[in-house]
Amino acid sequence: MSFIVFAGLFFPIVIFGLSVYLFRICNKNLKLLVAFSGAFLLSLTFNELIPHIFSGEVASCPHTHTDDHSSHPHMHINIISIFILIGFFIQLILEYLTKGVEHGHVHSKCPEHGVHEEDAVSGISYIPVMIGLCLHSFIEAMPLAKGFALPSLQNQLLVGIVIHNIPLSVVLMSLFLQNRLSKRKSVILLLVFALSGPLGVVSADLLGGYIIQDIDKFFKLSMAVVVGIFLHISTTILFEADEGHSFNIKKLGIIVVGVLLAMIHF
């Protein structure tokens, strides 16, 4: 695992998570940030990730006889589609643990410091949320393993994960505050969450290097799972962008900017 990948997965979570102790983001501004991340993920998924994992299927198929040639590409494409659905339903299951925290579901008003007494009680327990978010972070970071052959796509994925993790880390630390956890325990849990992504990369390195024979297929299938996860998260975020289904020009502008920025190659 390169230092850039580790830094991208670890430091933004720590920095923006700890920023909650310095200032609080209003619920309205947090929703804008979450909407931006959802739009970025959706655009990244359709413009970069999906075209790459479905491309080159004919070329990547093993050499076969002429009469078998037409069946193999469809078989590979169908497998990738199934793994996209698997990723979608994995995220659906994880949301039973996270209670939608990754969508910005935390009730936060705008105190200047700390949390007001009436805001301190939350109906969400932090333990299942931590388990769900760590599993989520572990899985989505797996395609960043260094053995895979598409560094440009990995750079795009890393940027998407970083943008997604920024509001997520703020929401997570806000949840810790609402559960009245001590600062020490909150920081330890934040570090555990920040390390779950790099742990996913290391696990993928071990699987790809020592267990899985076809590294290209492993990359495509793991990326397909991430695509399914991103599709679920991004569409849910955008569907929930306006709770009253009212037109919001500021939120629309943020979404458009997120979509366009994801089209830039890094």
N, C-alpha and C positions, 0 to 999 in steps of 0.2 A: 504494500500500500504506500503510495507516494505521500509526501508531506502535504501537498496541495489538497489531496482528497481528505486526509485527516483534518487539516485545518478548516476546510469548508464544512465538514460534518460536525466538528466539535466546537470551534470558537464562536460562530454566530449564535449557537444555542446558549452558550455560557454568557456571552456579552449581553445579548438582548434579554435573556432571562434575569440576569442580575440588575439590569437597568430598571426593573420594577421597584427596586429599593430606592432609586433616585427620583423617579417620577412615575406617575400613573397615566396610562393612555385611556382616554374616555371611550366608552362603549361604542360611540358613533365612529370615532377615528379607527378603533380596532376593527370594526366591521369593514371599513374601507380598505384597510391593510389586508384583511382576509379575502375580500373580494378581488383585490389585485392579485394575490397569490393564486386564487382559484382560476382566474382568467389566464394567468401565465401558464399554469399547469395544463389547462385544457388546450391552449394553443400549442404548447410544446408537445403534447401528446399527439395531436392530429397532424402537425406540420413536420415533426422530427421523429418521434419514437415509433409510431405506427408504420410510416413509410419504410423505415430502416429494418424493422423486424420482419416485414413482409417482403422486402426486396431480396433478390438473389436466391430465391427458393429453388429455381430450376438449376442454377449453377451449383448450389450447395448440395444437391442430391447426389448420392453415390452413383457411380457408373453402372448402368443397367442395360439390359437388352432393349431394343427399339420398341418391342410390344409392351414393355412395362413403363416406358418413359412418361407417358401421359398421366399415370396414376400417382406417382410419387410426389410431384409438386403439390397436388391437391391434398395428399395425406399430410404433408408438412404444414401447409397453410391451415388445415383443420386443427392440427395439434396446437398451433400457436393461438388460434381463435379460442380453443378450449381453455388454454392457460390464461388468456385475457379474462375469460369468465370466472376462472378460479380466483384470480386476483381481485375481481370485483366483489365476489362473495366473501373472500377473506376479509376485505375491508368492511363489508356489511356485518360480519361476525365481530370484528374488532370494535365496532361502534357500540356493541352491547356493553363492552368494558369501558370505552372512553366516554360514552354518553355524548358524543359529538363535540368533544373539546377541541378537536382539530378543525372544527368549523367556526371556532370562536365562541362557543356556547359557554360563556361564563358571565355572570351578572356583575358588571363593574360600572359604578358611577364615576364621578370625577373628583375624588378627594385629592388634595394636593400631596399628602403624604400618608402612607399606610392605608388602612381600610376602616371605614366608619363602622360603628358597632352594629348597625342594622344590616350592613353588607357582609358581615363576617360569617354568617351562617349560610352554607351552601348545601344543597341536597345531593351533591356529588362527592363520593368518597375518593380520595386520591390514590388509594392502593390499586383498585382495578384499572383506573385511568393510567397509572404508571405502567402496569403490565401491558395494556393494550398499545400505548404509545411506543414503548420499547420494542414490542414485536413489529409494529408498523415501521419504525425507523430501521430496524434490523433488516427487514425484507426489502424495503425500497433502496437500501444502499448496496445490496448484493451485486447488481450489474456494474458497480464501480470497481470491481476487482481488476488488478493490473494485467491479468492474463488474457483479457478480452481484446478483440482486434479493432475496435472502433473508438479510438480516443476522442475524436471530435464529438461523437454522440455522447460519450461519457461526460465530457465537459458540459454539454447542454443539460444532461441529467443532473449533474452536480449543482449547476446554477439553479435549476428548478427546485431541487431539494433544499438548498440554502434559503431561497425566497419563501418556500413553504414553512421552513422551520422558524423563521423570524417571528411571525405572529403566534405560532404554536408555542414557542418558548415563553412568550409573554403571558399567554393564556394559562399555561401550566403553572408558572410561578404565582400568578394571580389566584389560581385554585389553591395553592399551598397556603397563601396568605388567608384566604377565606376559611380554610380548615385550621387556621391558627397554629400552623407548624412553626417550630423555632427556626431561626435563620440558619443555624448549623444544619439541621435536618433537611431544610429546603434546598440548601446548596448541595448537599450530598446527593439528594435525589435528582437534582438538575444535572449533576456530573454523570450520574448513572445513565440518565436519558441521553446525554451528549455522547457517551461512549457506546451506546447501542448501535449507532450507525457504523462507526469504524469496526465494531465487532462483526457486523454483517459482511463488511468487505473482506475481513480476514477469513471468515468462514467460507466465503465464496472462493477466495484464493486457494484454500485447502481443498475444497471440493473439486474445483476446476483443475488443480495441479496434480492431485494424487488419487482422486476417486473417479471423476467423470472423464471418459475418454474423448468425447466429442465436445471440445471447449466452445466451438461456435454454436452448437445446438443448445448447450447449457446457457450461453449468453442470451440467445434469442428467447428461450423459455422463461428465464428469470426476468428479462426485460418485459416479456408479455405479462407476467404477473404484476409488475410495477405499473404497466399501462392500465391494467384493470383497476388497480388501486387508485391511480390518478384520475381515471374516468369517474369513479364513484365520488371521490373527494371533490373534484372540481365542479362536477355538475350539481352536487348537493349544495356546495357553497354558493354557486350562482343562482340556483333556484331559491335559496334562502336569502339572497342579497337584499331583497325588499320584502319585509314581513307583511306589510300592508298592500303589496302589489301596486305601490304608487310609483310614479315616474320620478326618478332622482337623477338629475343631469350630472351631478358630481360623481355619483357612483358609476353611472354609465361611462363617464370619461375615464375613471380609474380602470374600469374593465377593458375599455378599448386600448388604453396604454399598455396594460398587462399583456393583451393579445399581441400587440405589435412588437413589444420588446422580446417576446419569446421567439419571434421570427428572425432575430438577429443571431448570426452564428458567432459563437465565442471560441 
